[in-house]
Amino acid sequence: MLRALMLLVAGALLGSLCCRAVEVKRPRGVSLSNRSFYDEAKPFTCLDGSQTIPYDRVNDDYCDCADGTDEPGTAACSNGRFHCTNAGYKPQYIPASRVNDGICDCCDTTDEYNSGAQCQNTCREMGRKEREELEKKAAMAREGMLLKHQFIEEAKKGREEKQAKLQELVEKRQNVQSQVDLLRAEKEEAEKPEREAKDAHKKEWEERREAEKVASERKRSLEAFGELDLDSDGMLSSTELFSHPELDTDGDGLLSDQEAQTLLGGSSAVDSAYFQESVWPQISAKYKSESEAPSLPQVEEETDSHPESPPEDDEGDDGEEGDEDDEEESDEDHRAPPAKPQTEEPEMPPYDEATQMLIDTAQAARNQYEEAEKSLREIEDTVRSLEKEISLDFGTHGEFSYLYGQCYELSTSEYIYRLCPFNRVTQKPKVGGSETNLGLWASWAGPEHDKFSVMKYDQGTTCWQGPNRSTQVKLFCGKETVVTSTSEPSRCEYLMEFFTPAACQQPSDIPQEEHDEL
């Protein structure tokens, strides 16, 4: 019974000691870690080793050491530092110049020990608020971690599925490629007789057209010879050409005897055979058949048949002038009648049954080849897409893979910002204007110990007289995936804050409150 009582008392005593903070004696402004350098029983050596002074010159309000370490608790040294213990909150250093300046910089008020400033110790309250904030962060981190674990599991499963699909598509691509090669050979084999048959059909058609053209031209030349041979003696003389002044060669509107003889090859008269062979090729483009000229008597007859219609030129004082114009136009029309409208080129006749069968066979081969080639292109596109996705760094355990292929927007008063992780960042005005590229995915850009905390996007649209636009995306732990802010710290360099569960860490990794110094 006595033994048990003694154990109970000892336990209570230990509990009492554990719950009390015991202050370790040290000069004012010295941290616990530097206490060993300040021994009252020994002279003090400046921490930079520059000199040694009697201990009573420590904190005597006179700076002896070049590094200011002999005055940790006064403002004597411009480069000195004062250590705030801040029991219940976080210890901190402040410049020695702030000691006793009337402003409380340490939450435990120790920096204003001799200024008369009315300070209150707020360390416990600040520590409590910090602990509450840390608890909130820890709770959010725990919830985020649950989602992150799901992302990791899904990423692992998805990666395995994509790798299996990639392997399957690579094998399928080989088979389809072989099929494409075979169908290409079949297509080329079928196109050869098709091409020969179509060429033969076209050649036959062109030869027939040429023969028809030659016959038509021969007929026209014979008709022209008949029209020009005014005395019908079977010979065409130079004087008989005078009836067609359009055959003039020097452009003066008159056909001279010399020009007529030149057209006849220097002869005074030529027969039909010579005319067709030598004369007609020279005059065929200019020659106007009598049947093509307008009939003036017919115009007069039409005018006489309507005597009640007043002449159009009898209006006003300008009638005479109008008559002259009409006469000029009439003479001109008589001299140069309008050319016949050109007839449309005749269409090539349909292919015969044998040729059409070859065309249908070749077309079927082309269709099969094109379908197989299209399938091959689709497979290759999918293979490239999968290879790109698999090659991307989605985090230590693939936790960021769920962001791939997704986009997140942030709307401000002027713009809509769009972040597509592992792809690009864009900016679009709310009113008019086109989208601007703020950067393409480049790499992870966080510090060495936290690589996946920053995304880098570069090579965006070039600024006017400036660099290409770029964006840094800072990642933070959050229960939701959302862009929360966008800014432009430097010209054409943008900064985004992006919350995602994939950025969460274990609560144990979150900094905890500092322990009170003893």
C-alpha positions in Angstrom: 0.0 0.0 0.0 2.8 2.4 0.9 4.7 1.5 -2.3 1.6 2.3 -4.4 1.2 5.6 -2.7 4.8 6.6 -3.3 4.5 5.7 -7.0 1.4 7.8 -7.2 3.1 10.9 -5.7 6.1 10.4 -7.9 3.9 10.3 -11.0 2.1 13.5 -9.9 5.4 15.3 -9.3 6.7 14.2 -12.8 3.5 15.4 -14.4 3.8 18.7 -12.7 7.4 19.2 -13.9 6.5 18.2 -17.5 3.7 20.7 -17.7 5.9 23.7 -16.6 8.3 25.5 -18.8 11.7 25.9 -17.1 13.5 29.0 -18.4 17.2 28.5 -19.0 19.2 31.5 -17.9 21.0 33.3 -20.8 21.7 36.9 -21.8 18.8 38.9 -23.2 18.4 38.5 -27.0 20.3 35.2 -27.1 18.7 32.0 -28.6 18.8 28.7 -26.7 21.0 27.3 -29.5 23.6 30.0 -28.9 23.5 29.9 -25.1 26.7 27.9 -24.8 28.8 30.7 -26.3 27.8 33.1 -23.4 29.4 31.7 -20.2 29.5 34.2 -17.4 32.6 32.5 -16.0 34.7 33.1 -19.1 35.6 36.0 -21.3 33.4 36.3 -24.4 34.7 35.6 -27.9 32.9 37.2 -30.7 31.2 34.6 -32.8 33.2 35.6 -35.9 36.3 34.9 -33.8 37.6 38.4 -34.4 38.4 39.2 -30.7 37.8 38.2 -27.1 36.4 40.6 -24.5 35.6 40.5 -20.8 32.2 39.0 -20.2 30.9 42.1 -18.4 31.1 44.0 -21.8 28.3 41.7 -23.2 25.0 43.8 -23.5 26.7 46.9 -22.1 25.1 49.0 -24.9 28.5 49.4 -26.6 29.4 47.5 -29.8 32.8 45.7 -29.4 32.4 42.9 -31.9 32.4 43.6 -35.6 29.6 41.0 -36.1 27.5 42.6 -33.3 27.3 39.4 -31.3 28.4 41.0 -28.0 25.2 43.1 -28.0 22.4 40.6 -28.6 20.0 42.4 -26.3 20.7 46.1 -27.2 20.5 48.3 -30.2 24.2 49.3 -29.9 25.3 47.3 -33.0 23.8 48.2 -36.4 24.2 44.6 -37.6 23.1 43.0 -34.4 20.1 40.6 -34.1 17.7 40.2 -31.2 16.2 36.9 -30.6 12.5 36.8 -29.5 11.7 33.7 -27.5 8.0 34.1 -28.1 7.0 31.2 -25.8 3.7 29.7 -27.1 4.3 30.9 -30.7 7.3 30.9 -33.0 10.7 32.2 -32.1 12.1 34.8 -34.4 15.0 37.2 -34.9 14.5 40.9 -35.4 17.2 43.6 -36.3 18.8 45.0 -33.1 17.8 48.5 -34.2 14.2 47.7 -33.3 15.1 47.0 -29.6 13.5 49.6 -27.3 12.2 51.6 -30.3 8.7 51.9 -28.7 7.1 49.3 -31.1 6.5 45.8 -30.0 8.0 43.4 -32.6 8.2 40.3 -30.4 4.8 38.9 -29.4 6.3 38.2 -25.9 7.2 42.0 -25.6 10.9 41.2 -24.7 12.2 43.6 -27.3 10.7 46.6 -25.4 12.1 45.9 -21.9 13.3 49.4 -21.3 11.2 51.7 -23.6 8.1 52.1 -21.5 6.0 50.9 -24.4 2.7 49.3 -23.1 2.9 45.9 -24.8 0.8 42.8 -24.2 2.1 39.3 -24.6 0.0 37.9 -27.5 2.1 34.8 -28.2 -0.4 32.3 -26.7 -3.3 33.8 -28.8 -1.2 33.8 -31.9 -0.1 30.3 -31.3 -3.8 29.2 -30.8 -4.8 30.8 -34.1 -1.9 29.3 -35.9 -2.8 25.8 -34.5 -6.4 26.3 -35.6 -5.2 27.2 -39.1 -2.9 24.3 -39.1 -5.7 22.0 -38.1 -7.8 23.3 -40.9 -5.0 22.7 -43.4 -4.4 19.3 -41.9 -8.1 18.4 -42.2 -8.2 19.6 -45.8 -5.0 17.7 -46.5 -6.6 14.6 -45.1 -9.6 15.0 -47.3 -7.4 15.8 -50.3 -5.2 12.8 -49.7 -8.3 10.5 -49.9 -9.0 11.9 -53.3 -5.3 11.8 -54.2 -5.2 8.1 -53.4 -8.1 7.6 -55.7 -6.4 9.5 -58.4 -3.2 7.4 -57.9 -5.2 4.1 -58.1 -7.1 5.3 -61.2 -3.8 6.5 -62.7 -2.1 3.1 -62.2 -5.1 1.3 -63.6 -5.4 3.7 -66.5 -1.7 3.5 -67.4 -1.9 -0.2 -67.5 -4.9 -0.1 -69.7 -3.3 2.5 -72.0 -0.1 0.5 -72.3 -2.1 -2.6 -73.1 -4.1 -0.7 -75.7 -1.0 0.8 -77.2 0.6 -2.6 -77.6 -2.6 -3.9 -79.2 -2.7 -0.9 -81.6 1.0 -1.3 -82.5 0.3 -4.9 -83.5 -2.9 -3.9 -85.3 -1.0 -1.2 -87.2 1.4 -3.8 -88.6 -1.4 -5.9 -89.9 -3.3 -2.9 -91.4 0.0 -1.6 -92.9 0.4 -5.0 -94.6 -3.2 -4.8 -95.8 -2.7 -1.3 -97.1 0.5 -2.4 -99.0 -1.5 -5.3 -100.6 -4.5 -3.1 -101.5 -2.2 -0.5 -103.0 -0.6 -3.1 -105.3 -4.1 -4.3 -106.3 -5.2 -0.8 -106.9 -2.2 0.0 -109.1 -2.7 -3.3 -111.0 -6.4 -2.5 -111.6 -5.6 1.1 -112.6 -3.2 0.1 -115.3 -5.7 -1.4 -117.8 -8.2 1.3 -116.7 -5.8 4.0 -117.7 -5.0 2.3 -121.0 -8.6 1.8 -121.9 -9.5 5.4 -121.0 -6.5 6.7 -123.0 -7.6 4.6 -126.0 -11.1 5.9 -125.7 -9.9 9.5 -125.5 -7.5 9.1 -128.3 -10.2 7.6 -130.5 -12.5 10.5 -129.6 -9.9 13.1 -130.3 -9.0 11.5 -133.7 -12.7 11.4 -134.6 -13.1 15.0 -133.6 -10.0 16.0 -135.6 -11.4 14.2 -138.6 -14.7 15.9 -138.3 -13.0 19.2 -137.8 -10.9 18.7 -141.0 -14.0 17.7 -142.9 -15.9 20.7 -141.6 -13.1 23.0 -142.5 -12.8 21.4 -146.0 -16.5 21.9 -146.5 -16.3 25.5 -145.4 -13.3 26.2 -147.7 -15.3 24.8 -150.6 -18.3 26.9 -149.8 -16.0 30.0 -149.5 -14.4 29.1 -152.9 -17.9 28.9 -154.4 -18.8 32.3 -153.0 -15.6 33.9 -154.2 -15.7 32.3 -157.7 -18.1 34.9 -159.0 -18.0 33.8 -162.6 -18.2 30.1 -161.6 -15.3 29.2 -164.0 -13.5 27.0 -161.4 -10.7 29.5 -161.0 -10.4 32.2 -158.3 -8.8 35.5 -159.6 -7.4 38.3 -157.5 -10.1 40.7 -158.6 -12.8 38.3 -157.3 -11.3 38.7 -153.8 -12.1 42.5 -153.8 -15.7 41.7 -152.8 -14.4 40.8 -149.3 -12.4 43.8 -147.9 -12.1 42.1 -144.5 -9.2 40.1 -146.1 -7.1 43.2 -146.0 -3.6 42.4 -144.7 -2.2 45.8 -143.9 -5.1 47.1 -141.7 -6.1 50.1 -143.9 -9.6 48.6 -144.6 -8.9 48.1 -148.4 -7.8 45.0 -150.2 -5.4 46.1 -152.9 -4.5 44.2 -156.0 -1.0 43.5 -154.6 -2.5 42.1 -151.4 -4.9 39.9 -153.3 -2.1 38.5 -155.5 0.0 37.9 -152.4 -2.9 35.9 -150.9 -3.0 33.8 -154.1 0.7 33.1 -153.8 1.7 35.6 -156.5 -0.7 34.1 -159.1 -3.4 36.0 -160.9 -5.8 33.0 -160.4 -5.8 29.6 -158.5 -7.9 26.5 -158.7 -9.9 24.9 -155.9 -7.2 22.5 -154.8 -4.6 25.2 -154.4 -7.2 27.4 -152.7 -7.9 24.7 -150.1 -4.3 23.9 -149.4 -2.6 27.4 -149.4 -5.1 30.3 -149.6 -7.8 29.2 -147.2 -5.5 28.7 -144.2 -4.5 32.3 -144.5 -8.0 33.8 -144.8 -10.2 31.4 -142.8 -9.9 33.5 -139.6 -10.9 36.7 -141.3 -13.3 35.5 -144.0 -16.9 36.4 -143.6 -19.4 34.4 -145.5 -22.1 36.2 -147.4 -24.7 34.3 -145.3 -23.3 35.9 -142.2 -23.7 39.6 -143.3 -27.0 41.4 -142.3 -29.5 42.0 -145.0 -30.0 45.8 -145.4 -33.1 45.5 -147.8 -34.8 43.5 -145.1 -34.3 46.4 -142.6 -35.7 48.9 -145.1 -38.7 46.6 -145.7 -39.4 46.4 -142.0 -39.2 50.2 -141.7 -41.7 50.6 -144.6 -44.1 48.1 -143.1 -44.6 50.4 -140.1 -45.1 53.9 -141.5 -47.1 54.9 -138.5 -44.0 54.6 -136.3 -42.2 57.9 -136.1 -38.4 57.8 -136.7 -36.5 57.5 -133.4 -34.1 60.3 -134.4 -36.8 63.0 -134.9 -36.8 63.9 -131.2 -35.6 67.3 -130.2 -33.0 69.5 -131.9 -30.4 66.7 -131.9 -32.1 64.7 -134.6 -29.6 65.3 -137.3 -26.7 64.5 -135.1 -28.5 61.2 -134.3 -29.0 60.4 -137.9 -25.3 60.8 -138.6 -24.5 58.5 -135.7 -26.9 55.9 -137.0 -25.4 56.0 -140.4 -22.0 55.5 -139.0 -23.1 52.6 -136.9 -25.0 51.1 -139.9 -22.0 51.4 -142.2 -19.7 49.9 -139.5 -22.1 47.0 -139.0 -22.2 46.4 -142.7 -18.4 46.5 -143.0 -17.8 44.2 -140.1 -20.7 41.9 -139.2 -20.6 40.3 -135.8 -18.9 37.0 -135.6 -20.8 33.8 -134.9 -21.1 32.9 -131.3 -18.7 30.1 -130.4 -20.3 26.8 -129.9 -19.6 24.7 -126.8 -17.1 22.0 -127.0 -18.9 18.6 -127.5 -18.6 16.3 -124.6 -16.7 13.0 -124.9 -19.1 10.2 -125.5 -19.7 7.6 -122.7 -17.3 4.7 -122.3 -18.1 1.4 -123.9 -19.2 -1.5 -121.6 -15.8 -3.1 -121.5 -14.0 0.2 -120.5 -16.7 1.0 -117.9 -16.2 -2.4 -116.4 -12.4 -1.7 -116.0 -13.2 1.7 -114.5 -15.6 0.2 -112.0 -13.1 -2.5 -111.0 -10.4 0.1 -110.5 -12.7 2.3 -108.5 -13.6 -0.5 -106.2 -9.9 -1.2 -105.6 -9.3 2.5 -104.9 -12.2 2.6 -102.4 -10.8 -0.4 -100.6 -7.3 1.0 -100.5 -8.5 4.5 -99.3 -10.7 2.9 -96.5 -7.7 0.8 -95.3 -5.4 3.8 -95.5 -7.9 5.9 -93.5 -8.0 3.2 -90.9 -4.2 3.1 -90.7 -4.1 6.9 -90.2 -6.6 6.7 -87.4 -4.5 4.0 -85.7 -1.3 6.0 -86.1 -3.0 9.1 -84.6 -4.2 7.1 -81.6 -0.8 5.5 -81.2 0.9 8.9 -81.2 -1.6 10.3 -78.7 -1.1 7.3 -76.3 2.7 7.5 -76.6 2.6 11.2 -75.8 0.3 10.7 -72.8 2.3 7.8 -71.4 5.5 9.7 -71.8 4.3 12.7 -69.7 5.4 13.1 -66.1 2.2 13.0 -64.1 3.9 13.1 -60.7 5.7 10.6 -58.4 2.7 8.2 -58.5 0.8 9.5 -61.5 -1.5 11.6 -59.3 -1.8 14.4 -61.8 -2.8 12.2 -64.7 -6.5 13.0 -64.1 -5.8 16.6 -65.2 -4.8 15.5 -68.7 -7.3 16.4 -71.4 -9.2 18.7 -69.0 -9.5 22.5 -68.9 -10.3 24.9 -66.1 -11.5 28.5 -66.5 -11.2 31.6 -64.4 -13.4 34.6 -65.3 -12.2 38.1 -64.3 -13.8 41.5 -65.1 -12.0 41.7 -68.5 -10.9 38.2 -69.5 -11.6 34.5 -69.4 -8.4 32.6 -68.5 -8.3 28.9 -69.5 -5.8 26.4 -68.1 -5.5 23.1 -69.9 -2.9 21.2 -67.8 0.0 19.6 -69.9 -1.3 21.5 -72.9 -1.7 25.3 -72.9 -2.8 28.4 -71.1 -5.0 31.0 -72.9 -6.6 34.4 -72.4 -9.7 35.7 -74.2 -11.4 39.1 -73.8 -15.0 39.0 -72.6 -16.0 41.5 -75.2 -14.6 40.9 -78.7 -11.1 40.0 -79.6 -9.4 36.7 -80.3 -7.9 34.2 -77.9 -4.2 34.8 -76.9 -1.8 31.9 -76.2 -0.1 32.5 -72.8 2.1 29.5 -73.1 2.4 25.8 -74.1 3.3 23.0 -71.6 7.0 22.9 -71.0 7.9 21.2 -67.7 7.6 21.0 -64.0 9.4 23.9 -62.5 9.2 23.6 -58.7 12.3 23.6 -56.4 14.3 20.4 -56.2 12.6 19.2 -53.0 9.1 20.0 -54.3 9.3 19.6 -58.1 5.6 19.2 -58.6 4.5 22.4 -57.0 5.0 24.6 -60.1 4.0 24.1 -63.8 5.9 26.0 -66.5 4.2 27.0 -69.8 6.3 29.0 -72.4 6.5 29.9 -76.1 3.1 31.7 -76.1 2.1 34.5 -78.4 4.8 37.1 -78.8 4.3 40.4 -77.1 4.6 43.6 -79.1 8.3 44.5 -79.0 8.7 42.0 -76.2 9.3 38.3 -75.4 7.0 35.4 -76.0 4.3 35.1 -73.3 4.8 32.5 -70.6 2.9 31.4 -67.5 3.9 29.8 -64.2 1.1 27.8 -62.4 1.6 27.3 -58.7 -0.2 24.3 -57.3 -1.8 24.2 -53.8 -3.6 21.5 -51.9 -7.4 21.7 -52.2 -10.5 19.5 -52.1 -11.6 20.8 -55.5 -9.7 21.4 -58.8 -10.0 25.0 -59.5 -8.0 28.1 -60.8 -8.3 30.7 -58.1 -6.3 33.7 -59.3 -4.3 35.0 -62.2 -1.8 37.9 -62.3 1.0 39.4 -64.4 3.9 40.1 -62.1 6.1 41.0 -65.1 5.3 42.1 -68.6 4.1 39.1 -70.6 4.9 36.8 -67.7 1.8 35.4 -66.0 1.2 33.7 -62.7 -1.7 31.4 -61.8 -2.8 29.7 -58.6 -4.3 26.3 -59.0 -5.8 24.1 -56.3 -6.0 20.4 -56.7 -6.2 17.3 -54.4 -3.2 15.9 -56.3 -1.0 18.6 -54.7 -1.9 17.5 -51.1 0.6 15.9 -48.8 0.2 13.8 -45.7 -0.8 16.0 -42.7 2.3 14.9 -40.9 4.3 16.7 -43.6 2.6 20.0 -42.7 4.8 22.2 -40.5 3.6 22.1 -36.9 3.9 24.8 -34.2 7.3 25.6 -32.8 8.0 24.3 -29.3 8.5 26.8 -26.5 12.1 27.4 -25.7 13.1 26.5 -22.2 
